[in-house]
Amino acid sequence: MNSRQRSSSLQSSFSRNKHSQQSNQQRPIRLLFPATTEEERELQEQHYIPSRYIVAIGDVHGHLQALQKLLKKLEQHLGKDLFEKYHLVFLGDYVDRGPQIKETIEFMISLKKQRKPNTTHFLMGNHDHACSMFLGLFDDALENGKSLGITCQNYTREFELWKGIQEVANNMHLQGRRWGSGFVYSSFNTFYSYICDSNSQKDMDVVGDFKKFQSKVPDEHKNFFRNLPWVLFNEDNIFVHGGFHSYTNLKEQLVPLFKRDIYQPRVKPLSERGYIDMDGHKDTHRRIVSGHVQVKNAKVSSKRALIDISGGVTGELCALILPSAKVITTEENSVLVKGDMDDEELQELLKSD
């Protein structure tokens, strides 16, 4: 499989029907960067959300009850009819740390089926990426003769790496091996959630058990992880789990995300914690909306938003309503008005299909 075929294969799972998308748009897509090839244009179109009305939700990390509480608060705040018109964008990190990983993924799959088609979006987080690599979910996209084991070359922190089955480890992505060890990503609860009986005591021996984990994760859950886009955008915002380096060309950072480049040892826009400049990026007018970096209170500017308020530790969750920039959390008395909703626009949204 050549690189163009691999890119096409990776995109096909979540690419939207272009004709249907264009028919629903009120105006042409404002691209993130000028397309010099048809592939660059198609990649951007495939990752475009044709609505300004978005609810972005921060890192869930297996806290299902908190997620259900947050969705209920959003519905109460917006009203059921209006809430159903909004697109939901989950910013990644569904696995690890929290108590109900398997149940959370099951709920998310069900939520997408229940809502209007193409209005519920799940992004890849660094924890989800690492878990996917441990499961080998992108192995079928490898170029002929290549191995993801090359991502481990020159990595010196051997003590972090899962060493389980040697043949599997030798061909596994670096982040998959770091995830499989348990302690680097705090992935213990993900192993417990899928392998252990819910009523039994958690058995440390299951952490890193490749064969058991492979057999216990349902195919529908594997497909969920396999199909996650790494970045999305609309007219006003870019949605990505971690962020972007402020002074590195934005296109150079976006294209590997669009193509889901599996040969990167570390996908920095998903995993870097230093990309928190509240002035956004010099190459775009759009606000960059992310989770990943734990903040005590959501931080929102015209060019940047950080909305992970717990890092999966406390279980509190946060949502950002756009374009009004209202913040709602699972905490009590949590509505923080950053802007006003346009009543006329909201009435138009309510009347739309």
N, C-alpha and C positions, 0 to 999 in steps of 0.2 A: 504494500500500500504506500503510494507516494504522499508527500506532505499535503498536496491539494486535496487528495482523496480523503486523507485523515481528517483534515479540517472540515470537509463537507460531511463526513460521517459523524463527527462530534457535534456539528451544528444541527443536524437533521432532527434530533430528538426534541428540540424545543423551538425550532424555527417557526415563525408564524406564517400563515397563509398571506402572502403579500397583497393579493387582490382584495381579500377581506379587510386587511388592515388599512389599505389606502381608502377604501370606501367609507370607513368609519372616521377618518381624519378630517378635521376642519381646515387644515392647512398643510402644506408640504413639510416633510421632516427637515428640521434644522440639524444638519449633521454635526457631530462632535469635532470633526476635522474634514477638510476637503478630500474627497475620494479621488485617488489617482488611478484606481483600477475598479472594474466592476465588482470584484471580490470585496474591496474595501467598502463600497456602497452597500452591498448586500449584507455584509457583516453588521454594519450599523443599523440598517433597517430591521434586521432580525432581533436586535436588542432594544428596540424602541417601544416605549409604552405610549399609546396614543391617547393619553388623558393627562390633564393637569391635576386631577383630583386623586391624590394618593394618600394612603395611610402607611407609613414606614414603621416597621416593628423591629426593635432591637433583639439582641441575642436571647434565645429562649432556653437553650441548654437543658432540655428535658423537664422544665418546670411547667407541666401541662396545666395544673390547676390555676397557676398565675396567668397563663396565656388565655384560658377560658374566661377568667375574671376580667382581663384587659379587653377582650373582644366584647364582652357584655357591657363594659363601661363605654366603649366606643359607640356601640349601638344605642345606648341610652343617651349619650351626648349628642350624636348626630341625628338620631331617629332612625328607625329600622329601614324605611324606604330610601333615605339618603345614604345610609351606610352601605347598602347593597350596590349603590352606584359607584362607590369608590373602588379603586384598585388597591389591593393589599400587596405590599412589598416587604417580605421578610428578609432581613439583612444577613442571614446566615448564622451558623453555630447552633445547631439543633441537638447535637449529641454532647455527651460528657457532662460531668459535674452534677447535674440534677437527678432526681429520683425516678423519673418516668420517661426514659429515652424511647423505648420501643413504642409506648403508648402515645408519645408526642408525635412521632413520625406517622403512626396510624391516623391520628387526629388530623394532621396536616394533609395527608392524602385524601381523607374524607372531606375536609373543608374545601379543597379545590374542586372536588366533584360536585359539591352542593352549590357552590357559587356560580355565577354567570361565567361562561367559558372565557378564558384569556383575561380574567381580572384578578387572579390570585397568583402571585409570583414568589418563588423561593430562590434566593441567591445562595451561592456556595460560600461557606465560611471556612476559616483555616482548619477548624476541628473536623468539619465535614469532609474537607479535602483529604486530610490525613487518614480519616477512617475509610474513605473510598479507596485510597491507595493501599491500605492494609488489606482490604477485600479484593484488590486487583480489578476494580471495576473499569479501568481504562486500558487494560492489557490488550483488548481486541483492537485498539486504535494504534498500537505500536507499528512503527515502520519496520519493514522486513529486516530481520537480523538484529534489531535494537532491543535493549533491555533497560528497564527503569533502574536497574542496579547502577547504571552510570551516574545517577544523581547522588550516590553515596561516595563517589570518588573524592578523595582529599578531605573527607569529613573526619575530624580527629577525636570527636567525643564518642568513642566506641561504647562507653558505658551506657549511653542513652538508647542504644539500638536493640530492637528485638532480634533475637538470634534463633528462635524456634526451630523451624525446619530449614536446614541449610540451603537446599536448592531453591526454596521459596524466598528466603531472605536475600540470597544473592541476586535475585531479579526484582526485588521490591523497591519501590520509590523510597527515598530517604525519609519523607514525612510519614509514610506508612510504617516504617520500622521504628521511628520515634514514637508514633502513636501506640503501636503494639506493645511497647514495653510497659505501658500503664502510667508511669509517674510523670512523664514529660507533658502530656496533654491532660492529665487527670482523667484518663479514659476508663477507669475501673468500673464506674457505674454503667457504662455502655455495655461492657462485657456482662456484668451482672444482669442487666435488664433483658438482654436477649438470651442468655444461656441459663441463668438460675431460675428455678421455680419461684414465683412471687411470694410464696409462703415459707420458703426455706431460708436458712442462713446463707449469707453471701460467702462464697467459697473463693478465696484468693487464687486457688489453682486454676480457675477458668480465665484469669487475666492473661492475655497473650495466647490463648488456645485457638490457633488458627483454624483447625478443622471444625471444631465445635461452633465457632463463631460463624464461619462460612455456612454451615448447615442450618443454623438457627435464624439467620437474617432472611426474612421472606424475600422472594424475587421482586415483589412490588416495592419493597423498601430499597432494595439495591437499585432498581430502576429510578426511584425517586432521587437518590444520590447521584446516579450516573447522569441524569438529565439536568442537573442544576446549572444554570448560566452563572458566569463569574462576574458579570457586570450588566446593568441595565440603565437606561436613561429615558427621560421624557423632555419636554420642552424647557423645563426650568431646572432640572436636577440630574445628577449622576448618582446612581445607587451602587455602592461597592462595600464589601465587608469591612475592609481596613482603611483604605484611602490611597492617596497618591503623593509621591515626592513632589514638592511644590516647584522645584527648579529643574526637574528633568522633563524633557519634552513629553507632553501628555499622550500624543499619538503612540509614542514608543512604549508607553505603559499600558495603553488600551488594547492594542492589537493582540498581544499575547493572551489577554483576558477574553477577547472576542473569540479567538481560536482555541481557547482552553489548552494552552501549551503545557503538556504533561511532562516535558523534559526539564522544566525549571526545578532545581533542587528546593528552592523556596520561592513561593509566589508572593512577592512583597506587598502588592495591594491587598492581599488577603491576610497577611501575617505581621507586617511591620507595625510597631506601636508608636513610631515617631512621626507618622504622617497626620498631624493634628493641627496644622496651621489654620486658624479660623478665617484667614483671608482666602482660603481655597487655592485654586491654581491659576497662574497667570494666563494660561492658554484657553480658558473658558469663562463665560459669564455664569455658567450653571453652578448651583450649590452642590457640593459633594456631601452626600448623606451616608453615614456609616454607623456601625456598631463597634464591636471588637475592643475598643479602648474603654476601660471602665471609668466612668465619671460619676461623681456624687449626685450631680443634677445634670440633666440634659443641657448641652451647650449648643446654641443655635445662633448663627449669624446669616447674613444674606448670601454668603459664599460657602458655609460649612455647617454641618450638623453632626454631633456625636451623641448617640442616644442609647448606649449600653450603660445602664445605671447599676448593674450588679455583677457583671462578669460571670453570671451563673452561680454565684456564691450565696447571695441572700435570697435570690428568687424573685426579686422585684423586677417588673418589666416596664418598658417605656414605648410609647407610640408617638410619632410626629405626624400631625395632620397637615397636608399640603393642598393648596398653596398658602393657607392661612398661618402656618407655622405654630399651630397650637400643640402643646405637649400634654399628653395624658399618661399617667402611670398607674400601676396597681396600688400605689400608696394612697392613703386617704387625702381628700382635698387636693387633688393633684392637677387640676386644670390650670395651666399657665398660659395666659393669652400673650402671644407674640405678635399677633396681627388680627385683622378682622376679615371674616368671610364676606364675600360680595353676595348680597341677597339675590340680586338679579341673576348672577351666574349660577347660584345654587338652585334657583327655580328652574333655570334651563336644564341643569343637570338632572333634576328630579323628573322632568318631562321627557328626557332622552331615553332611547331604547337601551 
